[in-house]
Amino acid sequence: MAAGAMKYQTKNFYGEINPETHRGWFEHEELGDEYGGSLWFDNNMNLTDYDGVIELPKEVIQAIRDLGFYVGEEFE
């Protein structure tokens, strides 16, 4: 884990966000990175983009919000 990174765990996903680099990632518990992806944040730590899956999983959205980061409705 990178310095300053914040880990999160949901029922089906795990990952981390590093506020210093404005990047994060997530992976599925069983499918790994086949159902995972990268996360990008702006300087205010608002989610600006992601890749890896067609739709950002609701569990990941909630986990990011629970850590105090903003995820706009356009990602739901």
C-alpha positions in Angstrom: 0.0 0.0 0.0 1.3 3.4 -0.9 1.9 6.0 1.8 -1.2 7.9 2.5 -3.4 5.4 0.7 -6.9 4.6 2.2 -8.1 1.0 1.9 -11.7 0.0 1.6 -13.6 -3.2 1.6 -17.2 -4.0 0.7 -19.1 -7.3 0.4 -17.8 -7.9 -3.1 -15.0 -5.4 -3.7 -11.8 -4.1 -2.2 -9.4 -1.3 -3.2 -7.6 1.8 -2.2 -7.4 5.5 -2.9 -4.3 7.6 -2.6 -5.1 11.3 -2.0 -1.5 12.2 -2.6 -1.6 10.9 -6.2 -5.3 11.5 -6.8 -5.6 7.9 -8.0 -7.3 4.7 -6.8 -8.4 1.3 -7.8 -10.8 -1.5 -7.1 -11.1 -5.2 -7.7 -13.8 -7.9 -7.3 -13.3 -10.4 -4.5 -13.7 -13.4 -6.8 -13.0 -12.1 -10.3 -10.1 -9.8 -9.3 -9.1 -7.2 -11.8 -11.3 -8.8 -14.5 -14.1 -6.9 -12.8 -12.1 -4.0 -11.4 -10.6 -0.8 -12.5 -8.8 2.5 -11.9 -10.2 5.7 -10.3 -9.1 9.3 -11.0 -9.8 12.3 -8.7 -9.3 16.0 -9.1 -7.4 18.2 -6.6 -10.5 18.4 -4.4 -10.7 14.6 -4.4 -13.9 14.5 -6.5 -14.1 11.5 -8.7 -13.6 12.6 -12.3 -13.2 9.3 -14.2 -12.8 5.6 -14.0 -12.0 2.7 -16.3 -12.1 -1.1 -16.3 -15.8 -1.7 -16.2 -18.8 -0.4 -18.1 -20.6 0.7 -15.0 -19.0 1.7 -11.7 -20.3 -0.8 -9.1 -22.7 0.7 -6.5 -20.7 -0.9 -3.7 -17.6 0.9 -4.9 -19.4 4.2 -5.2 -20.7 3.9 -1.6 -17.3 2.9 -0.3 -15.7 6.0 -1.9 -18.4 8.2 -0.5 -18.0 6.6 3.0 -14.3 7.6 2.9 -15.4 11.2 2.4 -14.8 11.6 -1.3 -17.4 13.1 -3.7 -18.9 10.9 -6.4 -21.3 12.7 -8.7 -24.7 11.3 -9.9 -23.2 10.9 -13.4 -21.3 7.8 -12.1 -24.5 6.1 -10.8 
